[in-house]
Amino acid sequence: MTKYWEVEFASFIKKSQYQKVVWLSSLLVFVSMFARGTYRAGTNLVDEPSKLRRYNELLHRIANFQLELARNKVVRVPDEEFFLMLADATDGLKIDIIFLLEHVNRNAQA
């Protein structure tokens, strides 16, 4: 896990359940914005179908983690394992982590 994700993880585990759900909602918004770069605006054409599929899988994992957290599910993916997955997936998608986290955190505090 990169230092950026390590810092974010340390912050995440200190948040209340509500704050975590809000942060994950913000993460979903910005990851989906990155995914838009895989298709042509105003058309049904997908330029990078395999990359779009990887974004879809990432969005699914984030949404599922968020749902389990909101339901206060005791048995779920541990936070640290989830953040390791985030780090790996965003690295594989070549997402600008600094940009992503800056915007996710700003949006989650609004």
C-alpha positions in Angstrom: 0.0 0.0 0.0 1.4 3.4 -0.9 2.0 6.1 1.7 -1.1 8.0 0.4 -3.4 5.0 1.0 -1.7 4.3 4.4 -2.5 7.9 5.5 -6.0 7.5 4.2 -6.5 4.2 6.0 -5.3 5.7 9.3 -7.8 8.5 8.8 -10.6 6.1 7.8 -10.4 3.8 10.8 -10.9 6.9 13.1 -14.2 7.9 11.4 -17.6 7.2 12.7 -19.7 4.7 10.7 -21.7 7.6 9.2 -18.5 9.4 8.1 -17.2 6.2 6.6 -20.3 5.7 4.5 -20.1 9.4 3.3 -16.4 8.9 2.4 -17.2 5.8 0.5 -20.1 7.6 -1.3 -17.6 10.3 -2.4 -15.1 7.6 -3.5 -17.8 6.0 -5.7 -18.6 9.4 -7.3 -15.0 10.1 -8.2 -14.1 6.6 -9.3 -17.1 6.6 -11.6 -15.9 9.9 -13.1 -12.6 8.3 -13.9 -14.5 5.4 -15.6 -16.1 7.9 -17.9 -12.7 8.2 -19.7 -13.2 4.7 -21.1 -16.0 5.7 -23.5 -16.8 8.5 -25.9 -19.1 11.1 -24.5 -22.4 11.5 -26.3 -22.2 8.0 -27.9 -22.6 4.4 -26.9 -19.1 3.6 -28.0 -16.6 2.2 -25.5 -13.0 2.8 -26.3 -11.5 0.7 -23.5 -13.9 -2.1 -22.7 -11.5 -4.1 -20.5 -10.6 -1.0 -18.5 -14.3 -0.2 -18.1 -14.9 -3.7 -16.8 -12.1 -3.2 -14.2 -13.7 0.1 -13.1 -17.1 -1.7 -12.9 -15.5 -4.4 -10.7 -13.9 -1.7 -8.4 -17.2 0.2 -8.2 -19.0 -3.0 -7.2 -16.5 -3.8 -4.5 -16.7 -0.3 -3.1 -20.5 -0.3 -3.1 -20.7 -3.7 -1.5 -18.2 -2.7 1.2 -20.3 0.5 1.8 -23.5 -1.5 2.0 -22.1 -4.0 4.5 -20.8 -1.1 6.6 -24.1 0.7 6.5 -25.9 -2.5 7.6 -23.4 -2.7 10.5 -22.5 -6.2 9.3 -19.9 -7.6 11.7 -18.6 -10.2 9.3 -17.3 -8.3 6.3 -14.0 -7.6 4.5 -11.7 -6.0 7.1 -10.9 -2.3 6.5 -7.2 -3.0 6.0 -7.9 -5.7 3.4 -10.4 -3.3 1.6 -7.7 -0.6 1.5 -5.1 -3.0 0.1 -7.6 -3.8 -2.7 -8.2 -0.1 -3.3 -4.5 0.5 -3.6 -4.0 -2.4 -6.0 -7.0 -1.6 -8.1 -6.3 2.2 -8.4 -2.7 1.4 -9.2 -3.7 -1.0 -11.9 -6.1 1.5 -13.4 -3.4 4.2 -13.2 -5.6 6.6 -11.3 -4.0 9.7 -10.0 -4.2 8.9 -6.3 -3.3 12.4 -5.0 -6.0 13.9 -7.2 -8.6 11.2 -6.3 -8.0 11.4 -2.5 -7.9 15.2 -2.5 -11.3 15.4 -4.2 -12.9 12.5 -2.3 -12.0 14.1 1.0 -13.1 17.6 0.0 -16.4 16.2 -1.3 -16.9 14.0 1.8 -16.6 17.1 4.1 -18.9 19.4 2.1 
